């Protein structure tokens, strides 16, 4: 069975590999259908497409939109959309600018807490990609202020910690509508982040109907933290709402525990997502 991985990140956002390197690594792992879903940017798609053509991999145009409605955070994956859609590009531009301002404010707060850090170090790690919290965390490690990325988040930049700064808020329904407007299909990413839907089963069930009304077309049922039991629970939820069950590794690089292509995603998933995108146009 050829492998499918529809949730990956490159250096265009917070991954550690260039888009072309990510595609090459996917080929080594036997991945034949790959979704590049960088956070809030399409910048890595062209380079990834060139490499995919050389490697004989089908590249699925993807993105992961960061959303927040004030009560919960939820990421919306988008597939088979038009990267040149004017409305999408406008929103992504706003999000990029907001990320820079957010990172600058985090650095200022960290400096007041004693860190010998400046924004230039964070920007250098981000390169031409979007600035994310992991870039801030890695700059903190490089400066010697913390021992590792986990400590950076746990003590300083996670929500509720002293250097946390809230982000630009695109709501989950608005993200679904934006992906649909660009001709794609939106999918709710890692719907149970802690891997245990039974800890709060009503939360997701109450959240989904509004997203479905806004155009949600898929649910990420297969994820590196999920057991078979969780897969089945989410599949049933997807069936109930007529959503395409999707999945992927959420690969960011070899420094993370989740391995590229390691999540078992059913054959035909890409074709079902493509059909769901076309049906909404």
C-alpha positions in Angstrom: 0.0 0.0 0.0 1.4 3.4 -1.0 1.6 5.9 1.8 -0.5 9.0 2.2 0.5 12.0 4.4 -1.7 15.0 4.2 -0.4 17.0 7.2 3.2 18.2 6.9 5.2 21.4 7.5 8.3 22.8 5.8 10.7 25.7 6.6 8.1 28.0 4.9 6.4 28.0 8.3 7.7 26.1 11.4 9.2 22.9 9.9 12.9 22.2 9.8 13.2 21.1 6.1 13.0 23.1 3.0 9.9 22.2 0.9 12.1 20.3 -1.6 13.8 18.4 1.2 10.5 17.5 2.8 9.3 16.0 -0.5 12.6 14.1 -0.9 12.2 12.7 2.7 8.6 11.7 1.9 9.8 9.8 -1.2 12.3 7.9 0.9 9.5 6.9 3.3 7.3 5.6 0.4 4.8 8.5 0.5 3.1 8.8 -2.9 0.5 11.4 -2.0 1.7 14.4 0.1 -0.1 17.4 1.5 2.1 20.4 2.3 0.1 22.3 5.0 2.3 25.1 6.2 0.9 27.4 8.8 -0.8 30.5 7.2 1.3 30.5 4.1 1.5 29.2 0.6 5.1 30.1 0.1 6.5 26.6 0.0 4.1 25.1 -2.6 6.0 26.1 -5.8 9.3 24.6 -4.6 7.5 21.5 -3.3 5.7 21.0 -6.6 8.9 21.0 -8.6 10.5 18.4 -6.3 7.3 16.3 -6.3 7.3 16.2 -10.1 10.9 14.9 -10.0 10.1 12.3 -7.3 6.8 11.1 -8.9 4.8 12.2 -5.9 1.3 13.7 -6.1 1.5 17.0 -4.2 -1.8 18.1 -2.7 -2.1 21.9 -2.4 -2.6 22.4 1.3 -2.5 25.0 4.1 -3.2 25.1 7.9 -5.0 28.2 9.0 -4.5 29.2 12.6 -7.9 30.1 14.2 -9.3 31.2 17.5 -12.8 32.2 18.5 -11.8 33.5 21.9 -13.0 30.3 23.7 -11.0 27.6 21.8 -8.2 27.3 19.4 -8.7 25.1 16.3 -6.7 24.8 13.2 -8.3 24.4 9.8 -6.6 22.5 7.0 -7.4 23.4 3.4 -6.9 21.3 0.3 -7.3 21.8 -3.4 -7.8 25.5 -3.1 -6.5 28.3 -5.5 -3.3 29.7 -3.9 -3.7 32.9 -6.0 -7.2 33.6 -4.7 -7.2 37.4 -3.9 -9.3 37.1 -0.7 -7.0 34.3 0.7 -3.8 36.2 -0.2 -5.2 39.3 1.6 -5.9 37.4 4.8 -2.6 35.6 4.7 -0.8 39.0 4.4 -2.6 40.3 7.5 -1.7 37.1 9.4 2.0 37.4 8.4 2.2 41.0 9.6 0.4 40.1 12.9 2.8 37.2 13.5 5.8 39.6 13.2 4.2 42.0 15.7 3.4 39.2 18.0 6.9 37.8 18.0 8.4 41.3 18.6 6.1 41.7 21.7 7.1 38.2 23.0 10.8 39.1 22.6 10.2 42.4 24.5 8.5 40.5 27.4 11.2 37.9 27.5 13.9 40.6 27.7 12.0 42.2 30.6 12.2 38.7 32.2 16.0 38.6 31.8 16.5 36.9 28.4 19.4 38.2 26.3 17.4 38.0 23.1 16.5 40.2 20.2 14.0 39.9 17.3 16.7 39.6 14.7 17.6 36.2 16.1 14.0 35.1 15.7 13.7 36.5 12.2 16.9 34.8 11.2 15.5 31.4 12.3 12.3 32.1 10.4 14.1 33.1 7.2 11.7 33.9 4.5 8.9 31.9 6.1 6.2 33.1 8.6 7.3 33.8 12.1 5.9 31.3 14.7 6.3 30.6 18.4 8.7 27.7 17.8 11.1 30.2 16.2 10.9 32.2 19.4 11.4 29.1 21.4 14.5 28.0 19.4 16.0 31.5 19.7 15.5 31.2 23.5 17.4 27.9 23.5 20.2 29.3 21.3 20.5 32.3 23.7 20.9 29.9 26.7 17.8 31.3 28.5 16.1 27.9 28.5 17.4 24.3 28.1 15.0 23.2 25.4 11.9 24.1 23.4 9.6 22.3 25.9 10.8 24.5 28.7 10.4 27.6 26.6 6.7 26.9 26.0 6.0 25.4 29.5 7.5 28.3 31.4 7.2 31.3 29.2 5.3 31.3 25.8 2.4 28.9 26.2 -1.0 30.5 26.8 -1.2 31.8 30.4 2.6 32.1 30.8 4.3 35.5 31.2 5.6 36.0 27.7 2.6 34.7 25.8 1.0 37.2 23.4 -2.4 36.5 21.9 -2.6 36.1 18.1 -4.6 37.5 15.2 -7.9 35.8 15.4 -9.4 34.3 12.3 -12.4 32.3 13.6 -12.8 28.6 12.7 -16.0 29.3 10.7 -14.4 32.2 8.9 -11.4 30.0 7.9 -13.8 27.3 6.5 -15.6 30.0 4.5 -12.3 31.4 3.2 -11.1 28.0 2.0 -14.4 27.4 0.3 -14.3 30.8 -1.4 -10.8 29.8 -2.7 -12.3 26.7 -4.2 -10.9 24.2 -1.7 -12.2 21.9 1.0 -11.6 22.7 4.7 -10.8 20.0 7.2 -10.7 20.3 11.0 -7.1 19.4 12.1 -6.3 17.3 15.2 -9.9 17.6 16.6 -8.9 16.1 20.0 -5.4 17.5 20.7 -4.9 15.5 23.9 -5.7 12.3 22.0 -8.6 11.4 24.4 -12.1 12.4 23.1 -13.7 10.7 26.0 -12.4 13.4 28.4 -14.9 15.9 27.0 -17.0 14.2 24.3 -19.6 16.9 24.0 -17.1 19.6 23.2 -16.3 18.4 19.7 -19.9 17.4 19.0 -21.2 20.8 19.9 -18.4 22.5 17.9 -18.8 20.6 14.6 -22.3 21.7 13.5 -21.3 25.4 13.2 -18.2 24.4 11.1 -20.2 22.1 8.9 -22.6 25.0 8.2 -19.6 27.2 7.3 -18.4 24.6 4.8 -16.3 22.1 6.7 -15.8 19.1 4.4 -13.4 16.8 6.4 -12.3 15.7 9.8 -8.7 14.6 10.7 -9.4 11.1 12.0 -5.9 9.7 11.7 -3.2 11.5 13.6 0.1 10.5 15.1 -1.2 10.7 18.7 -4.4 8.8 18.0 -5.1 5.1 18.9 -7.3 2.9 16.8 -10.1 3.4 19.2 -9.9 7.2 18.7 -9.7 6.7 14.9 -13.0 4.7 15.0 -14.7 7.3 17.3 -13.8 10.1 14.9 -14.7 8.1 11.8 -18.2 7.7 13.3 -18.4 11.4 13.9 -17.3 12.1 10.4 -19.9 9.7 9.0 -22.6 11.4 11.0 -21.7 14.8 9.6 -20.9 13.5 6.1 -17.3 14.6 6.4 -14.3 13.0 4.6 -12.1 11.2 7.2 -8.5 12.5 6.6 -5.2 12.4 8.3 -1.5 12.8 8.4 1.6 12.9 10.6 1.8 16.7 11.4 5.5 16.3 10.5 7.7 19.2 11.3 11.1 17.6 11.1 13.3 14.9 12.6 13.5 16.7 15.9 9.8 15.7 16.6 8.6 12.3 17.7 6.0 12.1 14.8 7.5 10.5 11.8 6.8 11.4 8.2 4.4 9.0 6.5 3.9 6.9 9.7 0.2 7.5 10.1 -2.0 5.0 8.2 -4.4 7.0 6.0 -6.9 5.0 3.9 -6.5 4.7 0.1 -8.9 7.0 -1.7 -8.7 9.8 0.8 -7.2 12.2 -1.6 -9.8 11.5 -4.3 -12.6 12.0 -1.8 -11.1 15.3 -0.7 -10.8 16.4 -4.3 -14.4 15.5 -5.0 -15.5 17.4 -1.8 -13.7 20.5 -3.0 -15.2 20.3 -6.5 -18.7 19.7 -5.1 -18.4 23.1 -3.2 -17.4 25.1 -6.2 
